[in-house]
Amino acid sequence: MPQDHTERRVVVTAPPRRTVPHARLRSRGRYPEASGYYRPRTEIDEQTTLGHTYVRSLMRTQLRAALTVFAILGLLVGPLPLLFAATPGTGRLEWAVLGFGLYVPLVLLARWYVRRAERNERDFVRLVEDR
């Protein structure tokens, strides 16, 4: 019985290589990094489906904050005409509530909304910038 002295084939596998873009394209700014993967900012700039999803998520969170403020404002201001109609003859109270009493809640709501919007945008920038 003859012995077969041929070596057994070995399969070598490795993760796929990422190609580096041509130096001319990198120098023009089309490829900000030579890491070989698309950053979310690139997805947004090229208006891909993933970039559209990123922008829609930001818009959804901003809309959620705006609707929250609108609902709180409606619950705060909406019942005032009913309250004023239920208590006739209190003209000074009405002016005091409308002139002074609403400003503090309105300023607090506005402050909360601006902080929330800035936080949403800061989170979005962190997501896009990969920080």
SEGU-894819 format. One record per atom (N, C-alpha, C): residue in three letters; atom name; x, y, z. Coordinates in steps of 0.05 Angstrom, whole numbers, plus 5000, padded with zeros to 4 digits. Each point is the difference from the previous one (the first is absolute). Example, Ala and Ser with C-alpha at 12.3 -4.5 7.8 and 13.67 -1.06 7.14 Angstrom:
BEGIN
@aa = ALA | at = N | x = 5264 | y = 4886 | z = 5156
@aa = ALA | at = CA | x = 4982 | y = 5024 | z = 5000
@aa = ALA | at = C | x = 5018 | y = 5024 | z = 5000
@aa = SER | at = N | x = 4993 | y = 5021 | z = 4986
@aa = SER | at = CA | x = 5016 | y = 5024 | z = 5001
@aa = SER | at = C | x = 4985 | y = 5022 | z = 5014
//
This chain:
BEGIN
@aa = MET | at = N | x = 5016 | y = 4977 | z = 5000
@aa = MET | at = CA | x = 4984 | y = 5023 | z = 5000
@aa = MET | at = C | x = 5018 | y = 5025 | z = 5000
@aa = PRO | at = N | x = 4997 | y = 5016 | z = 4979
@aa = PRO | at = CA | x = 5018 | y = 5023 | z = 4999
@aa = PRO | at = C | x = 4989 | y = 5022 | z = 5018
@aa = GLN | at = N | x = 5018 | y = 5014 | z = 5013
@aa = GLN | at = CA | x = 4992 | y = 5022 | z = 5017
@aa = GLN | at = C | x = 5001 | y = 5026 | z = 4984
@aa = ASP | at = N | x = 4980 | y = 5016 | z = 5005
@aa = ASP | at = CA | x = 4997 | y = 5026 | z = 4986
@aa = ASP | at = C | x = 5014 | y = 5021 | z = 5017
@aa = HIS | at = N | x = 5021 | y = 5012 | z = 4989
@aa = HIS | at = CA | x = 5015 | y = 5020 | z = 5015
@aa = HIS | at = C | x = 4992 | y = 5028 | z = 4993
@aa = THR | at = N | x = 4978 | y = 5004 | z = 4987
@aa = THR | at = CA | x = 4991 | y = 5027 | z = 4994
@aa = THR | at = C | x = 4988 | y = 5013 | z = 5025
@aa = GLU | at = N | x = 5006 | y = 5025 | z = 5003
@aa = GLU | at = CA | x = 4990 | y = 5014 | z = 5023
@aa = GLU | at = C | x = 4970 | y = 5006 | z = 4998
@aa = ARG | at = N | x = 4988 | y = 5001 | z = 5022
@aa = ARG | at = CA | x = 4972 | y = 5006 | z = 5001
@aa = ARG | at = C | x = 4997 | y = 5030 | z = 4996
@aa = ARG | at = N | x = 4980 | y = 5009 | z = 4985
@aa = ARG | at = CA | x = 4995 | y = 5028 | z = 4996
@aa = ARG | at = C | x = 4988 | y = 5013 | z = 5025
@aa = VAL | at = N | x = 5010 | y = 5024 | z = 5005
@aa = VAL | at = CA | x = 4991 | y = 5015 | z = 5024
@aa = VAL | at = C | x = 4986 | y = 5025 | z = 4989
@aa = VAL | at = N | x = 4977 | y = 5005 | z = 5011
@aa = VAL | at = CA | x = 4985 | y = 5025 | z = 4992
@aa = VAL | at = C | x = 5006 | y = 5021 | z = 5021
@aa = VAL | at = N | x = 5009 | y = 5022 | z = 4991
@aa = VAL | at = CA | x = 5006 | y = 5023 | z = 5017
@aa = VAL | at = C | x = 4979 | y = 5021 | z = 4996
@aa = THR | at = N | x = 4987 | y = 5008 | z = 5022
@aa = THR | at = CA | x = 4979 | y = 5020 | z = 4998
@aa = THR | at = C | x = 5008 | y = 5024 | z = 5017
@aa = ALA | at = N | x = 4991 | y = 5023 | z = 4992
@aa = ALA | at = CA | x = 5006 | y = 5025 | z = 5015
@aa = ALA | at = C | x = 4977 | y = 5019 | z = 4994
@aa = PRO | at = N | x = 4997 | y = 5019 | z = 5017
@aa = PRO | at = CA | x = 4979 | y = 5020 | z = 4994
@aa = PRO | at = C | x = 5007 | y = 5015 | z = 4974
@aa = PRO | at = N | x = 4979 | y = 5009 | z = 4986
@aa = PRO | at = CA | x = 5006 | y = 5013 | z = 4975
@aa = PRO | at = C | x = 5016 | y = 5026 | z = 5004
@aa = ARG | at = N | x = 5017 | y = 5005 | z = 4981
@aa = ARG | at = CA | x = 5016 | y = 5024 | z = 5002
@aa = ARG | at = C | x = 4983 | y = 5024 | z = 4991
@aa = ARG | at = N | x = 5006 | y = 5022 | z = 5013
@aa = ARG | at = CA | x = 4986 | y = 5025 | z = 4992
@aa = ARG | at = C | x = 5020 | y = 5015 | z = 4983
@aa = THR | at = N | x = 4990 | y = 5008 | z = 4977
@aa = THR | at = CA | x = 5018 | y = 5014 | z = 4982
@aa = THR | at = C | x = 5001 | y = 5029 | z = 5007
@aa = VAL | at = N | x = 5023 | y = 5011 | z = 4997
@aa = VAL | at = CA | x = 5005 | y = 5028 | z = 5006
@aa = VAL | at = C | x = 4993 | y = 5016 | z = 4975
@aa = PRO | at = N | x = 4984 | y = 5021 | z = 5001
@aa = PRO | at = CA | x = 4994 | y = 5015 | z = 4976
@aa = PRO | at = C | x = 5025 | y = 5013 | z = 4989
@aa = HIS | at = N | x = 4999 | y = 5006 | z = 4975
@aa = HIS | at = CA | x = 5022 | y = 5012 | z = 4986
@aa = HIS | at = C | x = 5008 | y = 5026 | z = 5014
@aa = ALA | at = N | x = 5025 | y = 5007 | z = 5001
@aa = ALA | at = CA | x = 5010 | y = 5023 | z = 5015
@aa = ALA | at = C | x = 4988 | y = 5026 | z = 4988
@aa = ARG | at = N | x = 4995 | y = 5001 | z = 4975
@aa = ARG | at = CA | x = 4988 | y = 5024 | z = 4988
@aa = ARG | at = C | x = 4972 | y = 5004 | z = 5010
@aa = LEU | at = N | x = 4984 | y = 4980 | z = 5004
@aa = LEU | at = CA | x = 4973 | y = 5003 | z = 5010
@aa = LEU | at = C | x = 5001 | y = 5008 | z = 5030
@aa = ARG | at = N | x = 5019 | y = 4989 | z = 5015
@aa = ARG | at = CA | x = 5002 | y = 5008 | z = 5028
@aa = ARG | at = C | x = 5007 | y = 5029 | z = 5003
@aa = SER | at = N | x = 5018 | y = 5010 | z = 4982
@aa = SER | at = CA | x = 5009 | y = 5027 | z = 5002
@aa = SER | at = C | x = 4978 | y = 5020 | z = 4994
@aa = ARG | at = N | x = 4980 | y = 4991 | z = 4984
@aa = ARG | at = CA | x = 4978 | y = 5018 | z = 4993
@aa = ARG | at = C | x = 4978 | y = 5000 | z = 5021
@aa = GLY | at = N | x = 5003 | y = 4983 | z = 5020
@aa = GLY | at = CA | x = 4981 | y = 5000 | z = 5022
@aa = GLY | at = C | x = 4976 | y = 4981 | z = 4995
@aa = ARG | at = N | x = 5000 | y = 4985 | z = 4979
@aa = ARG | at = CA | x = 4978 | y = 4981 | z = 4996
@aa = ARG | at = C | x = 5001 | y = 4978 | z = 5020
@aa = TYR | at = N | x = 5023 | y = 4992 | z = 5009
@aa = TYR | at = CA | x = 5003 | y = 4979 | z = 5020
@aa = TYR | at = C | x = 5015 | y = 5012 | z = 5023
@aa = PRO | at = N | x = 4985 | y = 5009 | z = 5021
@aa = PRO | at = CA | x = 5014 | y = 5013 | z = 5022
@aa = PRO | at = C | x = 5019 | y = 4982 | z = 5015
@aa = GLU | at = N | x = 4994 | y = 4975 | z = 5001
@aa = GLU | at = CA | x = 5018 | y = 4981 | z = 5014
@aa = GLU | at = C | x = 5005 | y = 4977 | z = 4981
@aa = ALA | at = N | x = 5023 | y = 4988 | z = 5003
@aa = ALA | at = CA | x = 5007 | y = 4978 | z = 4983
@aa = ALA | at = C | x = 4994 | y = 4973 | z = 5014
@aa = SER | at = N | x = 4980 | y = 5000 | z = 5018
@aa = SER | at = CA | x = 4995 | y = 4976 | z = 5016
@aa = SER | at = C | x = 4984 | y = 4980 | z = 4984
@aa = GLY | at = N | x = 4987 | y = 5008 | z = 4979
@aa = GLY | at = CA | x = 4987 | y = 4980 | z = 4983
@aa = GLY | at = C | x = 4970 | y = 4996 | z = 5006
@aa = TYR | at = N | x = 4989 | y = 5013 | z = 5020
@aa = TYR | at = CA | x = 4972 | y = 4997 | z = 5005
@aa = TYR | at = C | x = 4986 | y = 5027 | z = 4998
@aa = TYR | at = N | x = 4975 | y = 5000 | z = 4994
@aa = TYR | at = CA | x = 4985 | y = 5025 | z = 4998
@aa = TYR | at = C | x = 4992 | y = 5009 | z = 5028
@aa = ARG | at = N | x = 5004 | y = 5025 | z = 5006
@aa = ARG | at = CA | x = 4991 | y = 5011 | z = 5025
@aa = ARG | at = C | x = 4971 | y = 5009 | z = 4996
@aa = PRO | at = N | x = 4986 | y = 5003 | z = 5021
@aa = PRO | at = CA | x = 4972 | y = 5009 | z = 4998
@aa = PRO | at = C | x = 4998 | y = 5027 | z = 4986
@aa = ARG | at = N | x = 5020 | y = 5018 | z = 5004
@aa = ARG | at = CA | x = 4998 | y = 5026 | z = 4987
@aa = ARG | at = C | x = 5001 | y = 4996 | z = 4969
@aa = THR | at = N | x = 5015 | y = 4981 | z = 4991
@aa = THR | at = CA | x = 5001 | y = 4995 | z = 4971
@aa = THR | at = C | x = 4973 | y = 4989 | z = 4991
@aa = GLU | at = N | x = 4987 | y = 4984 | z = 5017
@aa = GLU | at = CA | x = 4974 | y = 4989 | z = 4993
@aa = GLU | at = C | x = 4980 | y = 5023 | z = 4997
@aa = ILE | at = N | x = 5002 | y = 5020 | z = 5018
@aa = ILE | at = CA | x = 4981 | y = 5023 | z = 4999
@aa = ILE | at = C | x = 5006 | y = 5017 | z = 4976
@aa = ASP | at = N | x = 5026 | y = 5005 | z = 4995
@aa = ASP | at = CA | x = 5008 | y = 5017 | z = 4977
@aa = ASP | at = C | x = 4992 | y = 4988 | z = 4973
@aa = GLU | at = N | x = 5002 | y = 4974 | z = 4998
@aa = GLU | at = CA | x = 4993 | y = 4987 | z = 4975
@aa = GLU | at = C | x = 4971 | y = 4993 | z = 4998
@aa = GLN | at = N | x = 4984 | y = 5006 | z = 5021
@aa = GLN | at = CA | x = 4971 | y = 4997 | z = 5001
@aa = GLN | at = C | x = 4992 | y = 4971 | z = 4994
@aa = THR | at = N | x = 5014 | y = 4982 | z = 5014
@aa = THR | at = CA | x = 4993 | y = 4972 | z = 4998
@aa = THR | at = C | x = 4976 | y = 4994 | z = 5018
@aa = THR | at = N | x = 4990 | y = 4975 | z = 4999
@aa = THR | at = CA | x = 4978 | y = 4992 | z = 5017
@aa = THR | at = C | x = 5008 | y = 5001 | z = 5030
@aa = LEU | at = N | x = 5024 | y = 4992 | z = 5006
@aa = LEU | at = CA | x = 5010 | y = 5001 | z = 5027
@aa = LEU | at = C | x = 5002 | y = 5029 | z = 5010
@aa = GLY | at = N | x = 5010 | y = 5018 | z = 4983
@aa = GLY | at = CA | x = 5002 | y = 5028 | z = 5007
@aa = GLY | at = C | x = 4973 | y = 5012 | z = 5004
@aa = HIS | at = N | x = 4981 | y = 4992 | z = 4984
@aa = HIS | at = CA | x = 4972 | y = 5010 | z = 5003
@aa = HIS | at = C | x = 4989 | y = 4990 | z = 5026
@aa = THR | at = N | x = 5006 | y = 4976 | z = 5008
@aa = THR | at = CA | x = 4991 | y = 4989 | z = 5026
@aa = THR | at = C | x = 5012 | y = 5016 | z = 5023
@aa = TYR | at = N | x = 5026 | y = 5007 | z = 4998
@aa = TYR | at = CA | x = 5012 | y = 5017 | z = 5021
@aa = TYR | at = C | x = 4985 | y = 5027 | z = 5003
@aa = VAL | at = N | x = 4996 | y = 5013 | z = 4978
@aa = VAL | at = CA | x = 4987 | y = 5026 | z = 5001
@aa = VAL | at = C | x = 4971 | y = 4998 | z = 5010
@aa = ARG | at = N | x = 4986 | y = 4979 | z = 4991
@aa = ARG | at = CA | x = 4973 | y = 4996 | z = 5010
@aa = ARG | at = C | x = 4999 | y = 4995 | z = 5029
@aa = SER | at = N | x = 5020 | y = 4986 | z = 5011
@aa = SER | at = CA | x = 5000 | y = 4996 | z = 5029
@aa = SER | at = C | x = 5003 | y = 5026 | z = 5015
@aa = LEU | at = N | x = 5017 | y = 5018 | z = 4990
@aa = LEU | at = CA | x = 5003 | y = 5026 | z = 5012
@aa = LEU | at = C | x = 4974 | y = 5016 | z = 4998
@aa = MET | at = N | x = 4987 | y = 4999 | z = 4977
@aa = MET | at = CA | x = 4975 | y = 5015 | z = 4997
@aa = MET | at = C | x = 4978 | y = 4988 | z = 5018
@aa = ARG | at = N | x = 5000 | y = 4974 | z = 5004
@aa = ARG | at = CA | x = 4980 | y = 4988 | z = 5017
@aa = ARG | at = C | x = 5004 | y = 5008 | z = 5029
@aa = THR | at = N | x = 5025 | y = 5001 | z = 5010
@aa = THR | at = CA | x = 5004 | y = 5008 | z = 5027
@aa = THR | at = C | x = 4994 | y = 5030 | z = 5004
@aa = GLN | at = N | x = 5006 | y = 5016 | z = 4980
@aa = GLN | at = CA | x = 4993 | y = 5029 | z = 5003
@aa = GLN | at = C | x = 4970 | y = 5004 | z = 4999
@aa = LEU | at = N | x = 4986 | y = 4985 | z = 4983
@aa = LEU | at = CA | x = 4971 | y = 5001 | z = 4999
@aa = LEU | at = C | x = 4987 | y = 4991 | z = 5026
@aa = ARG | at = N | x = 5011 | y = 4979 | z = 5012
@aa = ARG | at = CA | x = 4990 | y = 4990 | z = 5026
@aa = ARG | at = C | x = 5003 | y = 5021 | z = 5021
@aa = ALA | at = N | x = 5022 | y = 5014 | z = 5001
@aa = ALA | at = CA | x = 5004 | y = 5021 | z = 5020
@aa = ALA | at = C | x = 4980 | y = 5023 | z = 4995
@aa = ALA | at = N | x = 4996 | y = 5008 | z = 4975
@aa = ALA | at = CA | x = 4982 | y = 5022 | z = 4993
@aa = ALA | at = C | x = 4971 | y = 4992 | z = 5008
@aa = LEU | at = N | x = 4992 | y = 4976 | z = 4994
@aa = LEU | at = CA | x = 4973 | y = 4991 | z = 5006
@aa = LEU | at = C | x = 4995 | y = 4999 | z = 5030
@aa = THR | at = N | x = 5021 | y = 4992 | z = 5015
@aa = THR | at = CA | x = 4998 | y = 5000 | z = 5029
@aa = THR | at = C | x = 4996 | y = 5028 | z = 5011
@aa = VAL | at = N | x = 5015 | y = 5019 | z = 4990
@aa = VAL | at = CA | x = 4996 | y = 5028 | z = 5009
@aa = VAL | at = C | x = 4973 | y = 5010 | z = 4992
@aa = PHE | at = N | x = 4991 | y = 4993 | z = 4976
@aa = PHE | at = CA | x = 4973 | y = 5009 | z = 4991
@aa = PHE | at = C | x = 4978 | y = 4988 | z = 5017
@aa = ALA | at = N | x = 5002 | y = 4975 | z = 5008
@aa = ALA | at = CA | x = 4980 | y = 4988 | z = 5017
@aa = ALA | at = C | x = 5000 | y = 5012 | z = 5027
@aa = ILE | at = N | x = 5023 | y = 5005 | z = 5012
@aa = ILE | at = CA | x = 5001 | y = 5013 | z = 5026
@aa = ILE | at = C | x = 4989 | y = 5028 | z = 4999
@aa = LEU | at = N | x = 5006 | y = 5014 | z = 4979
@aa = LEU | at = CA | x = 4990 | y = 5028 | z = 4996
@aa = LEU | at = C | x = 4969 | y = 4999 | z = 4997
@aa = GLY | at = N | x = 4990 | y = 4981 | z = 4985
@aa = GLY | at = CA | x = 4971 | y = 4997 | z = 4997
@aa = GLY | at = C | x = 4986 | y = 4994 | z = 5026
@aa = LEU | at = N | x = 5013 | y = 4982 | z = 5016
@aa = LEU | at = CA | x = 4988 | y = 4994 | z = 5026
@aa = LEU | at = C | x = 5002 | y = 5023 | z = 5020
@aa = LEU | at = N | x = 5019 | y = 5017 | z = 4996
@aa = LEU | at = CA | x = 5004 | y = 5023 | z = 5018
@aa = LEU | at = C | x = 4982 | y = 5023 | z = 4992
@aa = VAL | at = N | x = 4998 | y = 5007 | z = 4975
@aa = VAL | at = CA | x = 4985 | y = 5023 | z = 4991
@aa = VAL | at = C | x = 4971 | y = 4993 | z = 4992
@aa = GLY | at = N | x = 4995 | y = 4976 | z = 4991
@aa = GLY | at = CA | x = 4974 | y = 4992 | z = 4991
@aa = GLY | at = C | x = 4977 | y = 5003 | z = 5020
@aa = PRO | at = N | x = 5004 | y = 4992 | z = 5024
@aa = PRO | at = CA | x = 4978 | y = 5002 | z = 5020
@aa = PRO | at = C | x = 4995 | y = 5029 | z = 5011
@aa = LEU | at = N | x = 5018 | y = 5018 | z = 4994
@aa = LEU | at = CA | x = 4997 | y = 5027 | z = 5011
@aa = LEU | at = C | x = 4973 | y = 5014 | z = 4992
@aa = PRO | at = N | x = 4991 | y = 4999 | z = 4975
@aa = PRO | at = CA | x = 4974 | y = 5012 | z = 4994
@aa = PRO | at = C | x = 4977 | y = 4987 | z = 5016
@aa = LEU | at = N | x = 5001 | y = 4974 | z = 5004
@aa = LEU | at = CA | x = 4980 | y = 4987 | z = 5016
@aa = LEU | at = C | x = 5001 | y = 5009 | z = 5029
@aa = LEU | at = N | x = 5024 | y = 5003 | z = 5011
@aa = LEU | at = CA | x = 5004 | y = 5010 | z = 5027
@aa = LEU | at = C | x = 4989 | y = 5028 | z = 5003
@aa = PHE | at = N | x = 5007 | y = 5017 | z = 4980
@aa = PHE | at = CA | x = 4990 | y = 5028 | z = 5001
@aa = PHE | at = C | x = 4970 | y = 5002 | z = 4997
@aa = ALA | at = N | x = 4988 | y = 4982 | z = 4984
@aa = ALA | at = CA | x = 4971 | y = 5000 | z = 4997
@aa = ALA | at = C | x = 4986 | y = 4990 | z = 5025
@aa = ALA | at = N | x = 5013 | y = 4982 | z = 5014
@aa = ALA | at = CA | x = 4988 | y = 4989 | z = 5024
@aa = ALA | at = C | x = 5001 | y = 5020 | z = 5024
@aa = THR | at = N | x = 5018 | y = 5018 | z = 4999
@aa = THR | at = CA | x = 5003 | y = 5020 | z = 5022
@aa = THR | at = C | x = 4996 | y = 5028 | z = 4988
@aa = PRO | at = N | x = 4975 | y = 5008 | z = 4997
@aa = PRO | at = CA | x = 4995 | y = 5027 | z = 4988
@aa = PRO | at = C | x = 5006 | y = 5022 | z = 5021
@aa = GLY | at = N | x = 5006 | y = 5023 | z = 4990
@aa = GLY | at = CA | x = 5005 | y = 5023 | z = 5017
@aa = GLY | at = C | x = 5028 | y = 5001 | z = 5012
@aa = THR | at = N | x = 5018 | y = 4984 | z = 4990
@aa = THR | at = CA | x = 5028 | y = 5001 | z = 5011
@aa = THR | at = C | x = 5018 | y = 5010 | z = 4978
@aa = GLY | at = N | x = 4995 | y = 5024 | z = 4991
@aa = GLY | at = CA | x = 5016 | y = 5012 | z = 4978
@aa = GLY | at = C | x = 5029 | y = 5003 | z = 5008
@aa = ARG | at = N | x = 5005 | y = 5008 | z = 5025
@aa = ARG | at = CA | x = 5028 | y = 5004 | z = 5008
@aa = ARG | at = C | x = 5015 | y = 4974 | z = 5001
@aa = LEU | at = N | x = 4986 | y = 4979 | z = 5008
@aa = LEU | at = CA | x = 5013 | y = 4973 | z = 5001
@aa = LEU | at = C | x = 5007 | y = 4991 | z = 4972
@aa = GLU | at = N | x = 4982 | y = 5005 | z = 4982
@aa = GLU | at = CA | x = 5006 | y = 4991 | z = 4972
@aa = GLU | at = C | x = 5024 | y = 5014 | z = 4989
@aa = TRP | at = N | x = 5002 | y = 5027 | z = 5005
@aa = TRP | at = CA | x = 5023 | y = 5015 | z = 4990
@aa = TRP | at = C | x = 5026 | y = 4991 | z = 5014
@aa = ALA | at = N | x = 4997 | y = 4994 | z = 5025
@aa = ALA | at = CA | x = 5024 | y = 4991 | z = 5015
@aa = ALA | at = C | x = 5010 | y = 4973 | z = 4990
@aa = VAL | at = N | x = 4981 | y = 4982 | z = 4995
@aa = VAL | at = CA | x = 5008 | y = 4974 | z = 4990
@aa = VAL | at = C | x = 5012 | y = 5002 | z = 4972
@aa = LEU | at = N | x = 4986 | y = 5015 | z = 4983
@aa = LEU | at = CA | x = 5009 | y = 5003 | z = 4972
@aa = LEU | at = C | x = 5025 | y = 5017 | z = 4998
@aa = GLY | at = N | x = 5003 | y = 5020 | z = 5017
@aa = GLY | at = CA | x = 5022 | y = 5019 | z = 4998
@aa = GLY | at = C | x = 5025 | y = 4990 | z = 5014
@aa = PHE | at = N | x = 4997 | y = 4986 | z = 5021
@aa = PHE | at = CA | x = 5024 | y = 4992 | z = 5016
@aa = PHE | at = C | x = 5002 | y = 4970 | z = 5004
@aa = GLY | at = N | x = 4978 | y = 4987 | z = 5005
@aa = GLY | at = CA | x = 5000 | y = 4972 | z = 5007
@aa = GLY | at = C | x = 5010 | y = 4981 | z = 4978
@aa = LEU | at = N | x = 4996 | y = 5007 | z = 4975
@aa = LEU | at = CA | x = 5007 | y = 4982 | z = 4978
@aa = LEU | at = C | x = 5029 | y = 5003 | z = 4992
@aa = TYR | at = N | x = 5013 | y = 5022 | z = 5006
@aa = TYR | at = CA | x = 5027 | y = 5004 | z = 4990
@aa = TYR | at = C | x = 5020 | y = 4981 | z = 5012
@aa = VAL | at = N | x = 4998 | y = 4994 | z = 5025
@aa = VAL | at = CA | x = 5019 | y = 4981 | z = 5012
@aa = VAL | at = C | x = 4998 | y = 4972 | z = 4988
@aa = PRO | at = N | x = 4976 | y = 4988 | z = 4997
@aa = PRO | at = CA | x = 4999 | y = 4974 | z = 4987
@aa = PRO | at = C | x = 5008 | y = 5001 | z = 4971
@aa = LEU | at = N | x = 4994 | y = 5022 | z = 4986
@aa = LEU | at = CA | x = 5008 | y = 5002 | z = 4972
@aa = LEU | at = C | x = 5030 | y = 5001 | z = 4997
@aa = VAL | at = N | x = 5013 | y = 5016 | z = 5017
@aa = VAL | at = CA | x = 5029 | y = 5002 | z = 4999
@aa = VAL | at = C | x = 5013 | y = 4973 | z = 5007
@aa = LEU | at = N | x = 4989 | y = 4986 | z = 5020
@aa = LEU | at = CA | x = 5011 | y = 4974 | z = 5007
@aa = LEU | at = C | x = 4996 | y = 4980 | z = 4978
@aa = LEU | at = N | x = 4977 | y = 5000 | z = 4987
@aa = LEU | at = CA | x = 4995 | y = 4982 | z = 4977
@aa = LEU | at = C | x = 5020 | y = 5007 | z = 4977
@aa = ALA | at = N | x = 5003 | y = 5025 | z = 4994
@aa = ALA | at = CA | x = 5019 | y = 5008 | z = 4979
@aa = ALA | at = C | x = 5028 | y = 4991 | z = 5006
@aa = ARG | at = N | x = 5008 | y = 5004 | z = 5025
@aa = ARG | at = CA | x = 5027 | y = 4993 | z = 5008
@aa = ARG | at = C | x = 5004 | y = 4969 | z = 4998
@aa = TRP | at = N | x = 4980 | y = 4985 | z = 5008
@aa = TRP | at = CA | x = 5002 | y = 4971 | z = 4998
@aa = TRP | at = C | x = 5002 | y = 4991 | z = 4971
@aa = TYR | at = N | x = 4983 | y = 5013 | z = 4983
@aa = TYR | at = CA | x = 5000 | y = 4992 | z = 4972
@aa = TYR | at = C | x = 5027 | y = 5006 | z = 4987
@aa = VAL | at = N | x = 5011 | y = 5023 | z = 5005
@aa = VAL | at = CA | x = 5026 | y = 5007 | z = 4988
@aa = VAL | at = C | x = 5022 | y = 4981 | z = 5009
@aa = ARG | at = N | x = 5000 | y = 4994 | z = 5026
@aa = ARG | at = CA | x = 5020 | y = 4981 | z = 5010
@aa = ARG | at = C | x = 4997 | y = 4973 | z = 4988
@aa = ARG | at = N | x = 4975 | y = 4991 | z = 4997
@aa = ARG | at = CA | x = 4994 | y = 4974 | z = 4989
@aa = ARG | at = C | x = 5009 | y = 4999 | z = 4970
@aa = ALA | at = N | x = 4994 | y = 5021 | z = 4985
@aa = ALA | at = CA | x = 5007 | y = 5001 | z = 4972
@aa = ALA | at = C | x = 5031 | y = 5000 | z = 4997
@aa = GLU | at = N | x = 5013 | y = 5015 | z = 5017
@aa = GLU | at = CA | x = 5030 | y = 5001 | z = 4998
@aa = GLU | at = C | x = 5012 | y = 4973 | z = 5008
@aa = ARG | at = N | x = 4988 | y = 4986 | z = 5020
@aa = ARG | at = CA | x = 5010 | y = 4974 | z = 5007
@aa = ARG | at = C | x = 4995 | y = 4980 | z = 4977
@aa = ASN | at = N | x = 4977 | y = 5001 | z = 4987
@aa = ASN | at = CA | x = 4994 | y = 4983 | z = 4977
@aa = ASN | at = C | x = 5020 | y = 5004 | z = 4978
@aa = GLU | at = N | x = 5006 | y = 5025 | z = 4994
@aa = GLU | at = CA | x = 5019 | y = 5006 | z = 4979
@aa = GLU | at = C | x = 5028 | y = 4992 | z = 5008
@aa = ARG | at = N | x = 5008 | y = 5004 | z = 5025
@aa = ARG | at = CA | x = 5026 | y = 4991 | z = 5009
@aa = ARG | at = C | x = 5003 | y = 4970 | z = 4998
@aa = ASP | at = N | x = 4979 | y = 4985 | z = 5008
@aa = ASP | at = CA | x = 5000 | y = 4971 | z = 4997
@aa = ASP | at = C | x = 5002 | y = 4991 | z = 4971
@aa = PHE | at = N | x = 4987 | y = 5015 | z = 4982
@aa = PHE | at = CA | x = 5000 | y = 4993 | z = 4972
@aa = PHE | at = C | x = 5028 | y = 5005 | z = 4989
@aa = VAL | at = N | x = 5013 | y = 5022 | z = 5008
@aa = VAL | at = CA | x = 5027 | y = 5006 | z = 4990
@aa = VAL | at = C | x = 5019 | y = 4979 | z = 5010
@aa = ARG | at = N | x = 4997 | y = 4991 | z = 5026
@aa = ARG | at = CA | x = 5017 | y = 4979 | z = 5010
@aa = ARG | at = C | x = 4997 | y = 4974 | z = 4984
@aa = LEU | at = N | x = 4975 | y = 4994 | z = 4993
@aa = LEU | at = CA | x = 4995 | y = 4976 | z = 4984
@aa = LEU | at = C | x = 5013 | y = 5002 | z = 4972
@aa = VAL | at = N | x = 4997 | y = 5023 | z = 4988
@aa = VAL | at = CA | x = 5011 | y = 5004 | z = 4973
@aa = VAL | at = C | x = 5030 | y = 5002 | z = 5000
@aa = GLU | at = N | x = 5012 | y = 5012 | z = 5020
@aa = GLU | at = CA | x = 5028 | y = 5004 | z = 5001
@aa = GLU | at = C | x = 5015 | y = 4976 | z = 5011
@aa = ASP | at = N | x = 4986 | y = 4980 | z = 5010
@aa = ASP | at = CA | x = 5012 | y = 4976 | z = 5012
@aa = ASP | at = C | x = 5017 | y = 5007 | z = 5024
@aa = ARG | at = N | x = 4990 | y = 5017 | z = 5018
@aa = ARG | at = CA | x = 5015 | y = 5007 | z = 5024
@aa = ARG | at = C | x = 4992 | y = 4983 | z = 5023
//
